[in-house]
Amino acid sequence: MALPNALYSTAQVRALDAHAINELGIAGYTLMKRAGEAALRYLRTRWPMAHRIVIVCGRGNNAGDGYVLARFAHAAGLTVTVLSASPAQQLRGDARLAYEDFRASGGAVHAFAPGQLATGEVIVDALLGTGLKGVVQAQLAEVIRAINLSGRPVFALDVPSGLDGDAGVPLGEAVRADATVTFVGLKTGLLVGEGPEFAGTVFFDDLEVSPTPAAQLVPRLTRIVEAEIHAALPRRTRSANKGNFGRVLIVGSGSGMPGAARLAGEACLRVGAGLTTVAVAPENVAPIAAGRPELICVALSDEAVLAEVLTRADVIAVGPGLGRSPWARAALDTVLASGKPLVIDADALNLLAESGAPAREDWILTPHPGEAGRLLGLSAQDIQRDRLAALDRLIERFHGTIVLKGAGTLVGALGRTPGVCEQGNPGMATAGTGDVLTGAIAGILAQCHEHWIAARVGVLVHAMAGDAAARSGERGLLASDLARELHNCVNL
């Protein structure tokens, strides 16, 4: 089953479970059996040649899913070894029933022993699921470490054990799975924070739970998907001219930083903006013009020059390479007073953090975790501990549209369900890629005129460009490699 676009918190998924049981009349054990069936199906899809599996069970409903999987896998002819990390007498309810049915079918359950993990070609994690509260207990932490050190591929049921299903951060120790199958609702923690690192390939099965309209929940997140690109950037008419696709002004590249504005400007052109002007420190005009002649270059010698070019712009991006000098502060203040749609990045964000700024609706802020921390008076580690919560705080404080960059970039705005981008790769962690994103968002905003849409689509095509550029390897990727790929990504 394809991944749904909507992601839910673990509490929301529990509410959907309760709705299925109490309102739709589906027995809890029926849902557990459906989960076991789905797990077996996706395990065999991911590892079709595996014959020996080891299933590590805890004591909650996640363990129940594991026992059902064990019974079905055994019936399908696989060699199944079940290792229990908790005494069987601690099992309750449906999990207890699943255990008894497995034993009645001839299955054996062994106390967990690390050496037994090596007998499997695949290890199934059915330890904790989403029921974990607080840090993983010491005994189970040892089990998780043994699984991670086993050298075997790992298949997690619902969420990798030890991973916070909402924030996507490990609660002490967490299983590093090669694949995860999740049930009923797609959990936010699988796609945000460190979740993708621990979850691996994510499969989804709704277990035939289709809530009635009265039970519909507002998703906590939505996936940003390729269909949004065409909606934002429809096919052009043959009679179109460059004036139809917006005039973007990029203000940045203070002394010694010519590359930043050039990268942003090139990205802006590559996503289809009609005209792009860069206003930069005078000494940067020649190198930028020589390297990218399609850009209009203006020497930002004084505020009067900037005020004049601002009048010709439809969208303004400010920050790439700007610096924090008095020259930079004056340029930012002039831009903020322009009344034009804005994309704010890099040093412009740092200047905002230093001086504060009233909330406004006409801007897109694009901080990485360090910049987000400075804007909120927190550390980058605080931001990464719960990226969704940090996004909420940024929206509350600054309004507009917020792009919280990083693995699993988030896009949010007041009154909107936030979006998450699954694409992108670690090769993009290099100088200049943020400048490319700024230019991409500004160029799309100039064409679609919607901050929310431009931010989502800009983030997506930037990530897609990074993945395309990394086809031959992530290490050594350059920001200019991304800029060259953007043209393909906006012409799907």
HELIX and SHEET records of a PDB file:
HELIX    1   1 THR A   10  ASN A   22  1                                  13    
HELIX    2   2 GLY A   28  ARG A   46  1                                  19    
HELIX    3   3 ASN A   61  ALA A   75  1                                  15    
HELIX    4   4 ALA A   88  GLN A   90  5                                   3    
HELIX    5   5 GLY A   93  ALA A  104  1                                  12    
HELIX    6   6 PRO A  114  THR A  119  5                                   6    
HELIX    7   7 ALA A  138  ASN A  148  1                                  11    
HELIX    8   8 THR A  188  LEU A  190  5                                   3    
HELIX    9   9 GLY A  195  ALA A  199  1                                   5    
HELIX   10  10 PRO A  213  ALA A  215  5                                   3    
HELIX   11  11 ALA A  227  ALA A  232  1                                   6    
HELIX   12  12 LYS A  242  PHE A  245  5                                   4    
HELIX   13  13 PRO A  258  ARG A  270  1                                  13    
HELIX   14  14 PRO A  282  ASN A  284  5                                   3    
HELIX   15  15 VAL A  285  GLY A  291  1                                   7    
HELIX   16  16 GLU A  303  LEU A  310  1                                   8    
HELIX   17  17 PRO A  326  LEU A  336  1                                  11    
HELIX   18  18 ALA A  346  SER A  355  1                                  10    
HELIX   19  19 PRO A  369  LEU A  376  1                                   8    
HELIX   20  20 ALA A  380  ARG A  385  1                                   6    
HELIX   21  21 ARG A  387  PHE A  398  1                                  12    
HELIX   22  22 PRO A  426  MET A  428  5                                   3    
HELIX   23  23 THR A  433  CYS A  448  1                                  16    
HELIX   24  24 HIS A  451  ALA A  469  1                                  19    
HELIX   25  25 ALA A  479  CYS A  489  1                                  11    
SHEET    1   A12 LEU A 186  LYS A 187  0                                        
SHEET    2   A12 ALA A   6  TYR A   8  1                                        
SHEET    3   A12 LEU A 221  ARG A 223 -1                                        
SHEET    4   A12 GLY A 419  VAL A 420  1                                        
SHEET    5   A12 LEU A 410  ALA A 413 -1                                        
SHEET    6   A12 THR A 401  LEU A 404 -1                                        
SHEET    7   A12 TRP A 363  LEU A 365  1                                        
SHEET    8   A12 LEU A 342  ILE A 344  1                                        
SHEET    9   A12 VAL A 315  VAL A 318  1                                        
SHEET   10   A12 ARG A 247  VAL A 251  1                                        
SHEET   11   A12 LEU A 275  VAL A 280  1                                        
SHEET   12   A12 ILE A 296  ALA A 299  1                                        
SHEET    1   B 7 VAL A 109  ALA A 111  0                                        
SHEET    2   B 7 THR A  79  SER A  84  1                                        
SHEET    3   B 7 ARG A  52  CYS A  57  1                                        
SHEET    4   B 7 VAL A 122  ALA A 126  1                                        
SHEET    5   B 7 VAL A 154  LEU A 157  1                                        
SHEET    6   B 7 ALA A 179  PHE A 183  1                                        
SHEET    7   B 7 THR A 201  ASP A 205  1                                        
END                                                                             
